[in-house]
């Protein structure tokens, strides 16, 4: 499973001469550095073991979910260090299941939906445990909302970035089996309202700015995408693990709120870029190519 809270939408095409690690990489415009240089290589070692055994990726996904829920359980019981270690194991398993699915060509509808929904379940359990261990239930609830917003924004900004540049964005598949249909329905109830709301807000803001092609490209800029990518789930769980190892679980709640607040200056910066009279470099490059 990848490090975001959404299903892997963009599957990298295997190229002749590329390594297994490269073929199992999710094709994204930017990288979450902690995931890319720490957790993905560790997950790759696990993939090398599991691939010859033909272990179904969904079993790795379920193992990651169980590990995350186990971390929430021991966290609620006050064992902060063990919870921190389990969270890092969960992140490795999260990355391993997506890498294994792509490396073996076994990306499934059930796996894609279960990926995002299991992350939401684990995150909810972790914040309940954080509320219990800190006694700050309201703060934990607000922080859970902030984390969900940050992870959802990360996913949606990438989708909008690709659409604006005419890149193919693979839609979520329809389910053919009973389980797939149930998971698809849960996904629609949980995620799609926020997806549609964010898209409408973006179009509303661009409409007020009377944005032309250059302004729209500037608004959906790569730098914003790169910053938000560093707030992804792998980094979040690493930060939570660090706070737990230091015996400061409440510090993570405030850190997540800070991540949520960071979205505000990023949004203001995007509007400033869209208002600029300078032609966006990508548009100028496209014009030179077409000429």
MOSUL-V697338 format. One record per run of one state. SS is the DSSP state (h for helix, s for strand, l for the rest). FROM is the first residue (numbers start at 1). TO is the last residue. If there is no record, write none. Layout:
ss,from,to
SS,FROM,TO
SS,FROM,TO
This chain:
ss,from,to
l,1,10
s,11,11
l,12,19
h,20,23
l,24,25
s,26,26
l,27,32
h,33,53
l,54,56
h,57,76
l,77,79
h,80,104
l,105,108
h,109,134
l,135,136
h,137,164
l,165,177
h,178,208
l,209,212
h,213,219
l,220,221
h,222,229
l,230,232
h,233,245
l,246,248
h,249,275
l,276,280
h,281,290
l,291,291
